[in-house]
Amino acid sequence: MPKRLPSISLSSYGMGWSSTRRTTVIALVITVLLAITTTVAWLSGSGSGHQDPDRALPAPTNSPSSSETVPKPAAGSGSVAKPPQIAEPVAYAKAAAQMLWSYDTRKTSRDQQLAGMRAWMTRESAYADWASVSGQVPDPVLWSRMADQDQHAIAEITEGHFPSAFKAALADSPSAITKAYIYVVTVNGKQTLSWKKGGGGAEERAVTLAVQCRPDRDCALAAIAPSVTQ
């Protein structure tokens, strides 16, 4: 029986990225971050929570959602939280991580989940990597299996911060941020999962996000970034 949503575990992250898109997004954050992509590991999604082999579902190896178009369901975005009006990068990243780690298949279809997540993305196509976000959502069959078990999760955020590598790069070239205004933020927290017949568990989570916060507008999500957790 299913225990967790593979998209939330981030275990399939990076599978849907093209080399061009990855280079474009990270280069626009700041030049030094190009080096980071070759020296840090991608988030594996492994956690310290309880595991039940009979309930856990394997992470998808090639989710079709990584390149699909954004659905526009008539029923809205279900249980997916709406993006907040926040102009501070760390605060927005913490809210975005909570959204990514929370889901409810009892109230939300897969199309609604994708549509709700898409609302958090920057509208500037040059800086948005939708594939890195949408690629975390399981395929329709897997989502249906999860819904059969009423699988849902809530998230608790413990902290968010600018990684030391990003702060150092920004200090070396403070004007570089002013082109795209994309900030790198690492968020840590805990995800609590539940399903039918009292099943459940909890896992520690960490994710690094690229967040765009221009001075004249609220922040928006640009991408799930490489893991930079210090």
URSUL-V243717 format. One line per field, one symbol per residue. ss: DSSP state (H for helix, E for strand, C for the rest). phi: phi as a letter, one per 40 degrees, with the letter a starting at -180 (. if undefined). psi: psi as a letter, one per 40 degrees, with the letter a starting at -180 (. if undefined). A space follows every 50 residues. Layout:
ss->???
phi->???
psi->???
This chain:
ss->CCCCCHHHHCCCCCCCCCHHHHHHHHHHHCCCHHHHHHHCCCCCCCCCCC CCCCCCCCCCCCCHHHCCCCCCCCCCCCCCCCCCCCCCHHHHHHHHHHHH CCEECCCCCHHHHHHHHHCCECCCCCCCCHHHHHCCCCCHHHHHHHHHCC CEEEEEEEEEECCHHHHHHHHHCHHHHHCCCEEEEEEEEEEEEEEHHHEE EEEEEEEEEEEECCCCCCCEEEEECCCCCC
phi->.cbacdcccgcbdgcccccccccccccccidcccccccbbccdcgcbbcc bbdcbcbccccaccccbccccbcccgbfcccccccbbbdccccccccccc cbaaccbbccccccccccccccccccbcbccccccccccdccccccccbf caabbbccaaacddccccccccaccccccbfbbbbbbbabbbbaadfgci iabcbaabbcbcbccbaccacbaccdcbbb
psi->iidihdddeeeehedehidddddddddddiddeddddeeiiihdeiieih hhdedhiiiiegheedeiihigideaebehiihighehdddddddddddd ehihedehidddddddddeeiiehddehgdddddeehiidddddddddef hiiiihhdiiihidddddddddgdedeedefhihhhhiahhhiiaifeia iiiiihihihhhgideiiiihdihiihge.
